[in-house]
Amino acid sequence: MDRIAPGLFVGSAEAAADASRQRAAGVTTVCALTHDPPAGGYPDAASSSTRR
């Protein structure tokens, strides 16, 4: 996961599923641009919705 601007991060599906990494970075919302959610799902604390 890389910070590309203040408050904006880009990362992999695995990073989107890593709650401790998100907390450490101050992430509050995840917008996943992928076909499928990460294998382990998203952390409960993250906001997520799926659109196809």
C-alpha positions in Angstrom: 0.0 0.0 0.0 1.4 3.3 -1.1 0.3 6.8 -0.1 0.0 8.8 -3.3 -1.5 12.0 -1.7 -2.5 13.1 1.8 -5.3 10.7 2.8 -5.2 8.7 -0.5 -3.6 5.2 -0.8 -3.3 2.7 -3.6 -2.6 -0.9 -2.9 -3.4 -4.5 -3.6 -6.5 -6.6 -2.7 -4.4 -8.1 0.1 -3.7 -4.7 1.5 -7.4 -3.9 1.4 -8.0 -7.0 3.5 -5.3 -6.1 6.1 -7.1 -4.4 9.0 -4.0 -3.7 11.1 -2.2 -2.1 8.1 -5.3 0.0 7.4 -5.5 1.2 11.0 -1.8 2.0 11.1 -2.3 4.2 8.0 -5.5 5.8 9.2 -7.6 4.3 6.4 -11.3 4.6 7.0 -12.8 3.6 3.7 -11.8 1.1 1.0 -12.8 1.5 -2.7 -11.8 -1.7 -4.4 -11.5 -1.7 -8.2 -11.3 -5.4 -8.8 -13.4 -8.3 -10.1 -13.5 -10.2 -6.8 -13.0 -9.3 -3.1 -9.8 -10.4 -1.4 -9.8 -14.2 -0.5 -10.1 -13.4 3.2 -12.7 -10.7 2.7 -12.6 -7.1 3.9 -12.2 -6.2 7.6 -15.4 -5.5 9.4 -14.2 -2.0 10.3 -13.8 -1.0 6.6 -16.7 0.3 4.6 -17.2 -1.9 1.5 -19.7 -2.5 -1.2 -19.6 -4.5 -4.4 -20.8 -3.3 -7.7 -20.6 -5.2 -10.9 
